Every structure is written in structure tokens, then in C-alpha cells.
Amino acid sequence: MKPVGRAVAGSFAILIAVTFWATVGAAIPPEVARELDTRRLHGTGYYENGDFKAAAREFGRAIELAPDSAADRFNLALVYTRAAKPEQYDEALSLLDQAGQLDPQLLGVPYIRGIIFKRQAKYAEAAECLNRVIAADRRCWGAYYNLGVCYKYLRQYEQAKSAFQAAAAIDPTHPSTIQPASVLQ
């Protein structure tokens, strides 16, 4: 599986690298490829500047240009998730399902599904997704941290403590990992 990486796990950054590895089913003409690159770059720029509406528009255009691109669907789902509008979570989950069907190895899919489920207070479903990520990428700080949060709300305190400790072992200086584990002591 393709690793989630700290960029996605820690800050919801658009996976520019994943976007550029995106495979398109059929060869596309050079002018379409240039337009696709432009949409992706603009989408990333808008995302990074917090203009989620414009980012969504650009990644939507990228999907129109490359309908077989898992990365563009993932990025649009990420935009909807980062915008934190609960009414967009269903659309984000649908896009993640599509991205996962197009690229079953894309670990960002279960990670972001876990984040959405956590935000919806569906902690058991979130934990299931995050455990899938951890099974494939034992160095994903964000998966451990968010799993700890889910277990805390599920009142599974030993599992929460274990997840927070695993996150702290990956990045002992991250402020988010120091406090939760100490609270559960």
C-alpha cells in the first residue's frame, strides 16, 4: 500500500506527489494533460490558502478531465473533509469509495474515512478505518493519534493509552501526543 505519510496524517495536506503519480486509463492529448496539471496545481494552491470552494471547483474539473484518477477524487474528498462542513461528508465518503475502487492501494482513503467518521462521532467505524492504516503503515502518527481519540470516546482507555503512546513514540515532540497519554495515566 502507498503510505499515508505525515503530510496527510498531520496536516491534511493535498498529496501533490500522489496527484502526479495519478494514472489516467487512456493516453490523453498533451493539451488535456497540461490543463489537468493546471487544474491540479490551482486546486492545491487554493486548498493550501484555505479557499476550499475554489479548490473543490478545480479538483472537480480535474476529475472531468481524468475520470479514472483516484488521486483527484481523493483530493476532492480531502477538500470537503478539510472544509469541515458536515453536509459534505457524504459526498466526501462517496468520492473516497470511488478513489479506493480506482486505486485500492491508496492508504489515504481509509485514513480520511476514519477522520470523517471521527468527526461524525462514529468512533467504532473510525477506529476500524484507522486500524487498517496502521496495519499497512506502522509509522503513521496521525492514525495512532486519531485512533487514541476514538478509543477515548469509546471508553476503551487502555487501547487509547496504547495508541497515544505509539503516536508519541513516532514523534515524541509533537504537542498533541504528550497531553492525551498523560491524562489517561
Z-matrix of the N, CA and C atoms (Angstrom, degrees):
N
C 1 1.450
C 2 1.522 1 109.75
N 3 1.309 2 114.98 1 149.76
C 4 1.458 3 119.83 2 177.04
C 5 1.521 4 107.73 3 -75.54
N 6 1.331 5 118.08 4 129.43
C 7 1.463 6 120.01 5 -178.28
C 8 1.519 7 112.46 6 -62.22
N 9 1.327 8 114.87 7 150.65
C 10 1.451 9 120.96 8 175.91
C 11 1.512 10 108.69 9 -71.95
N 12 1.296 11 116.62 10 -47.63
C 13 1.453 12 121.17 11 179.21
C 14 1.510 13 112.63 12 81.41
N 15 1.309 14 115.66 13 159.12
C 16 1.458 15 121.14 14 -177.32
C 17 1.518 16 111.94 15 -68.49
N 18 1.327 17 117.50 16 -28.42
C 19 1.463 18 118.37 17 -177.66
C 20 1.522 19 111.12 18 -61.25
N 21 1.301 20 117.47 19 -47.63
C 22 1.460 21 120.10 20 178.91
C 23 1.507 22 110.12 21 -72.64
N 24 1.317 23 116.08 22 -47.01
C 25 1.451 24 119.93 23 -174.67
C 26 1.516 25 112.10 24 -63.20
N 27 1.306 26 117.18 25 -40.26
C 28 1.449 27 119.27 26 -173.58
C 29 1.513 28 114.79 27 -89.36
N 30 1.315 29 118.40 28 -33.56
C 31 1.453 30 117.60 29 -170.62
C 32 1.521 31 114.67 30 -136.07
N 33 1.293 32 118.13 31 6.85
C 34 1.465 33 122.18 32 -178.53
C 35 1.516 34 112.68 33 60.50
N 36 1.311 35 117.57 34 28.29
C 37 1.464 36 119.77 35 -179.75
C 38 1.521 37 109.87 36 -66.24
N 39 1.318 38 115.44 37 143.71
C 40 1.460 39 120.73 38 175.42
C 41 1.525 40 106.86 39 -62.77
N 42 1.303 41 115.75 40 137.94
C 43 1.452 42 120.17 41 -179.92
C 44 1.516 43 110.13 42 -84.00
N 45 1.307 44 115.55 43 83.25
C 46 1.455 45 119.62 44 -179.07
C 47 1.521 46 109.48 45 -58.96
N 48 1.321 47 117.43 46 -41.96
C 49 1.463 48 119.85 47 -179.90
C 50 1.523 49 110.20 48 -60.17
N 51 1.320 50 117.33 49 -43.98
C 52 1.457 51 120.03 50 179.08
C 53 1.519 52 109.94 51 -64.40
N 54 1.319 53 116.85 52 -39.73
C 55 1.456 54 120.13 53 179.83
C 56 1.519 55 110.00 54 -58.70
N 57 1.316 56 117.94 55 -41.90
C 58 1.449 57 119.42 56 -176.83
C 59 1.520 58 113.43 57 -80.69
N 60 1.341 59 118.31 58 -14.97
C 61 1.453 60 118.18 59 172.97
C 62 1.513 61 109.91 60 -87.55
N 63 1.313 62 116.93 61 -6.76
C 64 1.461 63 120.68 62 -175.26
C 65 1.522 64 109.79 63 -52.50
N 66 1.286 65 114.51 64 132.93
C 67 1.445 66 118.42 65 178.45
C 68 1.511 67 108.80 66 -99.72
N 69 1.263 68 115.32 67 141.05
C 70 1.450 69 121.46 68 177.06
C 71 1.517 70 105.64 69 -108.97
N 72 1.326 71 116.73 70 132.91
C 73 1.457 72 121.84 71 -174.43
C 74 1.518 73 113.67 72 -48.88
N 75 1.297 74 118.06 73 -58.12
C 76 1.460 75 121.63 74 -179.18
C 77 1.518 76 108.89 75 -105.99
N 78 1.325 77 115.09 76 155.99
C 79 1.465 78 119.42 77 175.94
C 80 1.522 79 108.42 78 -61.36
N 81 1.314 80 115.55 79 140.41
C 82 1.459 81 118.99 80 -179.90
C 83 1.528 82 109.34 81 -115.51
N 84 1.311 83 116.48 82 149.98
C 85 1.468 84 119.79 83 179.84
C 86 1.530 85 111.31 84 -61.62
N 87 1.322 86 116.90 85 150.84
C 88 1.473 87 120.77 86 -177.42
C 89 1.533 88 113.67 87 -55.11
N 90 1.330 89 117.68 88 -38.59
C 91 1.471 90 119.19 89 -178.83
C 92 1.534 91 110.80 90 -67.31
N 93 1.332 92 117.12 91 -33.61
C 94 1.467 93 120.55 92 176.89
C 95 1.526 94 109.56 93 -71.44
N 96 1.338 95 116.49 94 -39.34
C 97 1.466 96 120.49 95 177.98
C 98 1.530 97 110.82 96 -61.60
N 99 1.337 98 116.95 97 -40.74
C 100 1.466 99 120.35 98 177.91
C 101 1.526 100 110.68 99 -64.72
N 102 1.332 101 116.26 100 -43.06
C 103 1.469 102 120.35 101 178.17
C 104 1.527 103 110.69 102 -62.98
N 105 1.320 104 116.55 103 -39.91
C 106 1.462 105 121.21 104 178.38
C 107 1.527 106 110.46 105 -62.79
N 108 1.317 107 117.10 106 -46.19
C 109 1.469 108 120.52 107 177.38
C 110 1.530 109 110.77 108 -60.02
N 111 1.320 110 116.69 109 -41.08
C 112 1.462 111 120.92 110 179.10
C 113 1.524 112 111.02 111 -62.44
N 114 1.330 113 117.16 112 -46.33
C 115 1.479 114 120.91 113 179.23
C 116 1.524 115 110.38 114 -60.22
N 117 1.326 116 116.44 115 -42.78
C 118 1.472 117 120.52 116 -179.67
C 119 1.523 118 110.98 117 -65.10
N 120 1.327 119 116.87 118 -44.79
C 121 1.462 120 119.98 119 179.61
C 122 1.525 121 111.55 120 -65.12
N 123 1.319 122 116.52 121 -42.80
C 124 1.471 123 119.40 122 177.62
C 125 1.523 124 110.47 123 -64.53
N 126 1.332 125 116.59 124 -43.44
C 127 1.462 126 119.89 125 178.44
C 128 1.520 127 111.72 126 -58.55
N 129 1.317 128 115.90 127 -43.50
C 130 1.453 129 120.51 128 178.58
C 131 1.524 130 111.22 129 -63.67
N 132 1.326 131 116.27 130 -44.35
C 133 1.462 132 120.07 131 179.18
C 134 1.517 133 112.18 132 -61.83
N 135 1.320 134 116.52 133 -46.46
C 136 1.467 135 119.88 134 178.42
C 137 1.531 136 110.57 135 -61.71
N 138 1.321 137 116.19 136 -42.56
C 139 1.469 138 120.83 137 179.05
C 140 1.530 139 110.56 138 -58.61
N 141 1.324 140 115.54 139 -49.91
C 142 1.461 141 119.98 140 -177.10
C 143 1.519 142 112.62 141 -64.68
N 144 1.333 143 117.28 142 -23.87
C 145 1.461 144 121.17 143 177.90
C 146 1.524 145 112.96 144 -96.06
N 147 1.329 146 116.63 145 6.95
C 148 1.459 147 120.89 146 175.10
C 149 1.514 148 115.27 147 79.93
N 150 1.327 149 117.97 148 11.48
C 151 1.464 150 120.54 149 176.96
C 152 1.530 151 107.46 150 -94.32
N 153 1.327 152 115.52 151 80.63
C 154 1.457 153 120.91 152 -172.41
C 155 1.528 154 112.63 153 -70.73
N 156 1.327 155 117.39 154 -30.42
C 157 1.457 156 120.19 155 178.02
C 158 1.529 157 109.94 156 -64.23
N 159 1.329 158 116.87 157 -46.54
C 160 1.468 159 120.83 158 178.70
C 161 1.530 160 110.83 159 -67.45
N 162 1.329 161 117.33 160 -38.54
C 163 1.468 162 120.50 161 178.07
C 164 1.523 163 110.27 162 -62.32
N 165 1.332 164 116.60 163 -42.75
C 166 1.463 165 120.77 164 178.76
C 167 1.527 166 110.50 165 -61.90
N 168 1.310 167 116.64 166 -41.27
C 169 1.464 168 120.69 167 178.78
C 170 1.534 169 110.24 168 -60.74
N 171 1.328 170 116.97 169 -44.91
C 172 1.469 171 120.60 170 -177.71
C 173 1.529 172 111.76 171 -67.69
N 174 1.322 173 117.76 172 -43.57
C 175 1.467 174 119.09 173 178.96
C 176 1.524 175 110.97 174 -70.01
N 177 1.337 176 117.44 175 -30.45
C 178 1.458 177 119.98 176 172.75
C 179 1.518 178 111.28 177 -62.14
N 180 1.318 179 116.30 178 -41.94
C 181 1.470 180 120.46 179 176.44
C 182 1.527 181 110.79 180 -64.45
N 183 1.325 182 116.59 181 -39.08
C 184 1.469 183 119.80 182 178.26
C 185 1.527 184 110.37 183 -61.64
N 186 1.324 185 117.02 184 -39.77
C 187 1.467 186 120.13 185 178.27
C 188 1.526 187 110.52 186 -64.38
N 189 1.329 188 116.64 187 -38.49
C 190 1.473 189 119.59 188 176.72
C 191 1.529 190 110.95 189 -61.27
N 192 1.330 191 116.36 190 -38.40
C 193 1.462 192 120.95 191 -178.99
C 194 1.526 193 112.61 192 -76.83
N 195 1.325 194 116.65 193 -31.77
C 196 1.471 195 121.80 194 -177.18
C 197 1.526 196 109.02 195 -133.80
N 198 1.323 197 117.34 196 76.36
C 199 1.464 198 120.21 197 -174.83
C 200 1.531 199 114.53 198 -62.90
N 201 1.329 200 117.75 199 -17.50
C 202 1.464 201 120.68 200 179.41
C 203 1.525 202 113.17 201 -95.60
N 204 1.320 203 117.42 202 12.47
C 205 1.458 204 121.29 203 -176.75
C 206 1.529 205 112.01 204 -88.17
N 207 1.314 206 115.74 205 110.29
C 208 1.467 207 120.67 206 175.59
C 209 1.526 208 110.13 207 -66.22
N 210 1.325 209 116.65 208 -38.59
C 211 1.466 210 120.77 209 -175.92
C 212 1.523 211 111.94 210 -63.36
N 213 1.320 212 117.74 211 -40.07
C 214 1.466 213 119.41 212 -179.59
C 215 1.524 214 110.82 213 -68.72
N 216 1.322 215 117.45 214 -37.84
C 217 1.466 216 120.51 215 175.94
C 218 1.529 217 109.87 216 -65.63
N 219 1.327 218 115.73 217 -41.92
C 220 1.460 219 119.93 218 177.17
C 221 1.524 220 110.28 219 -60.46
N 222 1.329 221 116.61 220 -46.33
C 223 1.462 222 119.84 221 -178.42
C 224 1.523 223 111.99 222 -63.05
N 225 1.330 224 117.81 223 -39.35
C 226 1.464 225 119.92 224 177.87
C 227 1.534 226 109.79 225 -66.02
N 228 1.321 227 117.14 226 -40.30
C 229 1.471 228 120.23 227 176.10
C 230 1.524 229 110.39 228 -61.91
N 231 1.313 230 116.61 229 -39.06
C 232 1.455 231 121.42 230 178.92
C 233 1.528 232 110.98 231 -64.26
N 234 1.317 233 116.54 232 -40.35
C 235 1.466 234 120.82 233 176.70
C 236 1.520 235 109.63 234 -60.25
N 237 1.331 236 116.88 235 -48.52
C 238 1.465 237 120.20 236 179.88
C 239 1.523 238 111.61 237 -61.40
N 240 1.325 239 116.57 238 -37.70
C 241 1.460 240 120.74 239 179.93
C 242 1.517 241 110.73 240 -68.94
N 243 1.309 242 116.73 241 -45.16
C 244 1.465 243 121.35 242 -178.10
C 245 1.522 244 111.60 243 -67.46
N 246 1.333 245 117.10 244 -31.52
C 247 1.457 246 120.76 245 178.18
C 248 1.529 247 110.68 246 -65.46
N 249 1.317 248 116.78 247 -18.64
C 250 1.471 249 124.24 248 174.51
C 251 1.526 250 112.75 249 57.12
N 252 1.321 251 115.14 250 39.56
C 253 1.460 252 119.68 251 174.26
C 254 1.523 253 106.97 252 -102.74
N 255 1.323 254 117.32 253 108.48
C 256 1.471 255 119.84 254 -175.95
C 257 1.524 256 114.18 255 -52.54
N 258 1.324 257 117.84 256 -31.12
C 259 1.465 258 119.67 257 -179.99
C 260 1.530 259 111.94 258 -67.95
N 261 1.324 260 118.52 259 -14.62
C 262 1.465 261 121.51 260 178.70
C 263 1.529 262 112.49 261 -96.00
N 264 1.312 263 118.10 262 -5.09
C 265 1.464 264 120.05 263 -177.15
C 266 1.522 265 112.37 264 -64.42
N 267 1.330 266 117.99 265 -38.35
C 268 1.465 267 119.24 266 179.19
C 269 1.526 268 110.94 267 -63.18
N 270 1.331 269 116.62 268 -41.90
C 271 1.455 270 120.26 269 177.46
C 272 1.532 271 110.26 270 -64.64
N 273 1.334 272 116.83 271 -40.89
C 274 1.466 273 120.23 272 178.09
C 275 1.533 274 110.53 273 -61.69
N 276 1.327 275 117.32 274 -43.61
C 277 1.469 276 120.34 275 179.13
C 278 1.524 277 110.94 276 -63.48
N 279 1.323 278 117.39 277 -38.69
C 280 1.464 279 120.78 278 177.43
C 281 1.527 280 110.49 279 -63.65
N 282 1.326 281 116.90 280 -44.79
C 283 1.466 282 120.59 281 177.52
C 284 1.528 283 111.50 282 -62.49
N 285 1.322 284 116.63 283 -38.47
C 286 1.465 285 120.17 284 177.88
C 287 1.526 286 110.80 285 -65.55
N 288 1.326 287 117.17 286 -39.79
C 289 1.472 288 120.08 287 175.72
C 290 1.524 289 110.16 288 -59.35
N 291 1.337 290 116.47 289 -44.61
C 292 1.460 291 120.68 290 179.53
C 293 1.525 292 111.19 291 -63.99
N 294 1.325 293 116.98 292 -43.87
C 295 1.468 294 120.92 293 179.39
C 296 1.527 295 110.19 294 -62.44
N 297 1.332 296 116.19 295 -41.52
C 298 1.461 297 120.00 296 178.81
C 299 1.516 298 113.05 297 -64.80
N 300 1.324 299 117.24 298 -33.86
C 301 1.467 300 120.27 299 176.27
C 302 1.525 301 110.78 300 -70.27
N 303 1.325 302 116.75 301 -37.46
C 304 1.459 303 120.69 302 179.71
C 305 1.527 304 112.16 303 -73.63
N 306 1.337 305 116.81 304 -33.57
C 307 1.473 306 121.55 305 -179.27
C 308 1.525 307 108.99 306 -143.68
N 309 1.338 308 116.86 307 87.11
C 310 1.470 309 120.50 308 -177.70
C 311 1.532 310 114.17 309 -62.24
N 312 1.323 311 117.22 310 -14.32
C 313 1.460 312 121.21 311 -178.67
C 314 1.527 313 113.25 312 -87.96
N 315 1.309 314 118.74 313 -4.86
C 316 1.460 315 122.77 314 -175.67
C 317 1.533 316 109.55 315 -76.89
N 318 1.326 317 116.17 316 99.95
C 319 1.466 318 122.00 317 -175.89
C 320 1.517 319 113.68 318 -68.22
N 321 1.301 320 117.04 319 -19.07
C 322 1.455 321 119.14 320 176.65
C 323 1.516 322 112.31 321 -62.22
N 324 1.334 323 117.50 322 -25.28
C 325 1.465 324 121.27 323 -178.16
C 326 1.527 325 111.20 324 -62.59
N 327 1.338 326 120.17 325 -57.00
C 328 1.470 327 117.44 326 179.16
C 329 1.528 328 112.69 327 -66.53
N 330 1.326 329 116.98 328 -28.73
C 331 1.463 330 119.11 329 178.83
C 332 1.535 331 110.53 330 -63.58
N 333 1.317 332 116.97 331 -51.22
C 334 1.460 333 120.03 332 -177.83
C 335 1.531 334 110.61 333 -69.64
N 336 1.330 335 117.79 334 -34.55
C 337 1.477 336 119.42 335 172.95
C 338 1.529 337 109.22 336 -57.82
N 339 1.323 338 116.81 337 -43.21
C 340 1.464 339 120.83 338 178.32
C 341 1.516 340 112.12 339 -61.06
N 342 1.319 341 117.15 340 -40.62
C 343 1.470 342 120.99 341 178.94
C 344 1.531 343 110.05 342 -64.71
N 345 1.323 344 116.27 343 -44.14
C 346 1.467 345 118.84 344 179.40
C 347 1.526 346 110.22 345 -62.82
N 348 1.319 347 117.38 346 -46.95
C 349 1.466 348 119.67 347 179.59
C 350 1.527 349 111.48 348 -61.40
N 351 1.333 350 116.48 349 -37.70
C 352 1.468 351 119.32 350 177.23
C 353 1.520 352 110.06 351 -62.33
N 354 1.316 353 117.43 352 -44.57
C 355 1.465 354 120.74 353 179.53
C 356 1.530 355 112.13 354 -64.52
N 357 1.324 356 116.49 355 -27.49
C 358 1.459 357 120.97 356 178.29
C 359 1.528 358 112.02 357 -87.48
N 360 1.327 359 116.63 358 5.54
C 361 1.469 360 123.10 359 -177.94
C 362 1.526 361 111.75 360 63.11
N 363 1.323 362 117.22 361 28.26
C 364 1.468 363 122.98 362 173.54
C 365 1.532 364 106.76 363 -99.19
N 366 1.318 365 114.67 364 70.68
C 367 1.464 366 120.72 365 -168.74
C 368 1.524 367 113.81 366 -66.66
N 369 1.324 368 118.22 367 -36.32
C 370 1.465 369 119.87 368 179.52
C 371 1.530 370 110.49 369 -65.70
N 372 1.346 371 116.95 370 -42.94
C 373 1.459 372 120.42 371 177.91
C 374 1.526 373 110.88 372 -65.54
N 375 1.325 374 116.03 373 -39.90
C 376 1.468 375 120.12 374 177.99
C 377 1.523 376 110.57 375 -62.09
N 378 1.328 377 116.38 376 -44.83
C 379 1.461 378 120.15 377 -179.41
C 380 1.528 379 111.09 378 -61.58
N 381 1.321 380 116.88 379 -38.88
C 382 1.465 381 120.53 380 178.32
C 383 1.530 382 110.37 381 -60.97
N 384 1.320 383 117.14 382 -45.93
C 385 1.473 384 121.08 383 178.78
C 386 1.525 385 111.19 384 -63.27
N 387 1.315 386 116.61 385 -46.43
C 388 1.464 387 120.61 386 -177.04
C 389 1.523 388 111.43 387 -66.47
N 390 1.319 389 117.12 388 -34.38
C 391 1.469 390 119.88 389 175.61
C 392 1.522 391 111.31 390 -65.44
N 393 1.334 392 117.97 391 -33.16
C 394 1.474 393 120.93 392 175.04
C 395 1.518 394 110.28 393 -62.24
N 396 1.323 395 116.04 394 -41.70
C 397 1.464 396 120.12 395 179.51
C 398 1.526 397 109.62 396 -63.85
N 399 1.314 398 116.46 397 -47.63
C 400 1.463 399 120.91 398 -177.88
C 401 1.520 400 111.46 399 -62.51
N 402 1.331 401 117.06 400 -37.42
C 403 1.465 402 120.09 401 178.60
C 404 1.528 403 111.32 402 -60.76
N 405 1.325 404 116.83 403 -30.70
C 406 1.463 405 121.11 404 -178.56
C 407 1.526 406 113.33 405 -96.56
N 408 1.326 407 117.11 406 -22.70
C 409 1.467 408 120.92 407 -175.73
C 410 1.528 409 109.09 408 -144.85
N 411 1.304 410 115.92 409 90.40
C 412 1.467 411 121.76 410 -176.02
C 413 1.524 412 113.71 411 -69.32
N 414 1.335 413 118.31 412 -5.32
C 415 1.464 414 121.98 413 -178.96
C 416 1.525 415 112.58 414 -104.60
N 417 1.319 416 117.60 415 13.24
C 418 1.465 417 120.51 416 -177.20
C 419 1.526 418 109.47 417 -85.63
N 420 1.324 419 115.00 418 96.12
C 421 1.456 420 121.98 419 -178.41
C 422 1.521 421 111.52 420 -54.67
N 423 1.324 422 117.11 421 -47.46
C 424 1.458 423 121.68 422 -176.44
C 425 1.518 424 113.22 423 -61.45
N 426 1.318 425 116.89 424 -36.88
C 427 1.465 426 119.61 425 179.05
C 428 1.532 427 110.06 426 -64.85
N 429 1.327 428 116.92 427 -44.17
C 430 1.465 429 119.63 428 178.49
C 431 1.532 430 111.40 429 -64.47
N 432 1.316 431 116.25 430 -45.42
C 433 1.458 432 119.58 431 -178.41
C 434 1.532 433 110.86 432 -61.43
N 435 1.316 434 116.75 433 -50.25
C 436 1.466 435 119.79 434 -179.02
C 437 1.519 436 112.04 435 -67.23
N 438 1.317 437 117.50 436 -31.77
C 439 1.460 438 120.72 437 174.14
C 440 1.531 439 109.75 438 -63.40
N 441 1.328 440 116.59 439 -41.35
C 442 1.466 441 120.30 440 176.48
C 443 1.515 442 112.07 441 -59.55
N 444 1.324 443 116.44 442 -41.98
C 445 1.466 444 120.77 443 178.21
C 446 1.525 445 109.94 444 -62.25
N 447 1.324 446 116.86 445 -44.24
C 448 1.465 447 120.53 446 179.98
C 449 1.524 448 110.96 447 -62.20
N 450 1.317 449 116.13 448 -46.92
C 451 1.472 450 119.33 449 179.71
C 452 1.524 451 111.00 450 -62.84
N 453 1.320 452 116.98 451 -35.85
C 454 1.467 453 119.67 452 177.87
C 455 1.526 454 109.79 453 -60.38
N 456 1.325 455 117.48 454 -47.13
C 457 1.466 456 120.39 455 -179.82
C 458 1.526 457 112.26 456 -69.60
N 459 1.328 458 116.52 457 -25.66
C 460 1.465 459 120.19 458 175.22
C 461 1.534 460 111.50 459 -81.75
N 462 1.339 461 115.98 460 -0.88
C 463 1.463 462 123.54 461 -178.96
C 464 1.533 463 112.56 462 62.92
N 465 1.301 464 114.48 463 29.65
C 466 1.465 465 121.77 464 174.94
C 467 1.531 466 106.34 465 -101.86
N 468 1.324 467 114.01 466 75.06
C 469 1.462 468 120.94 467 -167.24
C 470 1.519 469 113.84 468 -67.13
N 471 1.305 470 118.79 469 -35.74
C 472 1.474 471 119.33 470 178.69
C 473 1.523 472 111.18 471 -66.01
N 474 1.344 473 116.16 472 -42.25
C 475 1.467 474 119.12 473 177.02
C 476 1.527 475 110.71 474 -65.79
N 477 1.332 476 116.90 475 -37.71
C 478 1.470 477 120.53 476 178.04
C 479 1.523 478 109.71 477 -61.95
N 480 1.309 479 115.90 478 -47.71
C 481 1.461 480 120.42 479 -179.56
C 482 1.535 481 110.69 480 -59.74
N 483 1.318 482 116.03 481 -43.47
C 484 1.460 483 120.84 482 179.47
C 485 1.537 484 110.90 483 -62.19
N 486 1.330 485 117.19 484 -42.76
C 487 1.465 486 120.47 485 179.77
C 488 1.527 487 110.91 486 -66.05
N 489 1.336 488 117.30 487 -43.82
C 490 1.468 489 120.02 488 178.12
C 491 1.530 490 111.14 489 -62.97
N 492 1.328 491 116.65 490 -39.04
C 493 1.465 492 119.65 491 178.17
C 494 1.524 493 111.39 492 -65.50
N 495 1.323 494 116.37 493 -38.05
C 496 1.473 495 119.50 494 177.25
C 497 1.527 496 110.18 495 -64.76
N 498 1.325 497 117.02 496 -41.17
C 499 1.476 498 120.03 497 176.88
C 500 1.519 499 110.15 498 -62.15
N 501 1.327 500 117.00 499 -42.88
C 502 1.466 501 121.01 500 179.86
C 503 1.526 502 111.49 501 -64.97
N 504 1.323 503 117.16 502 -33.42
C 505 1.461 504 120.15 503 178.22
C 506 1.527 505 111.24 504 -67.40
N 507 1.327 506 116.34 505 -32.13
C 508 1.462 507 120.58 506 178.60
C 509 1.522 508 110.30 507 -74.60
N 510 1.327 509 116.93 508 -43.54
C 511 1.461 510 121.28 509 179.64
C 512 1.526 511 109.31 510 -139.30
N 513 1.326 512 117.15 511 84.78
C 514 1.462 513 120.34 512 -175.43
C 515 1.528 514 114.56 513 -66.28
N 516 1.309 515 118.55 514 -15.40
C 517 1.464 516 120.21 515 -178.60
C 518 1.526 517 113.14 516 -95.41
N 519 1.316 518 117.42 517 -6.90
C 520 1.470 519 119.57 518 -178.40
C 521 1.528 520 109.53 519 -69.06
N 522 1.332 521 117.96 520 123.82
C 523 1.473 522 120.37 521 -175.93
C 524 1.520 523 113.93 522 -60.73
N 525 1.301 524 118.23 523 -28.20
C 526 1.461 525 120.18 524 -179.06
C 527 1.525 526 113.06 525 -70.47
N 528 1.328 527 117.72 526 -22.41
C 529 1.471 528 118.75 527 -177.71
C 530 1.521 529 112.52 528 -90.79
N 531 1.293 530 118.53 529 -20.24
C 532 1.466 531 120.69 530 -175.99
C 533 1.522 532 111.00 531 -73.36
N 534 1.313 533 118.10 532 -51.10
C 535 1.463 534 122.46 533 -175.49
C 536 1.534 535 114.07 534 -64.33
N 537 1.344 536 120.94 535 -51.03
C 538 1.459 537 119.44 536 -173.69
C 539 1.524 538 114.79 537 -58.36
N 540 1.323 539 117.07 538 -43.92
C 541 1.448 540 119.50 539 -178.74
C 542 1.523 541 111.46 540 -64.57
N 543 1.343 542 117.34 541 -36.75
C 544 1.457 543 120.00 542 -179.50
C 545 1.527 544 111.37 543 -70.70
N 546 1.330 545 118.10 544 -31.48
C 547 1.451 546 121.35 545 178.56
C 548 1.527 547 111.15 546 -65.95
N 549 1.324 548 116.10 547 -33.34
C 550 1.460 549 120.52 548 -177.73
C 551 1.521 550 112.99 549 -84.08
N 552 1.325 551 118.59 550 -0.50
C 553 1.472 552 121.92 551 -179.08
C 554 1.509 553 111.28 552 -66.66
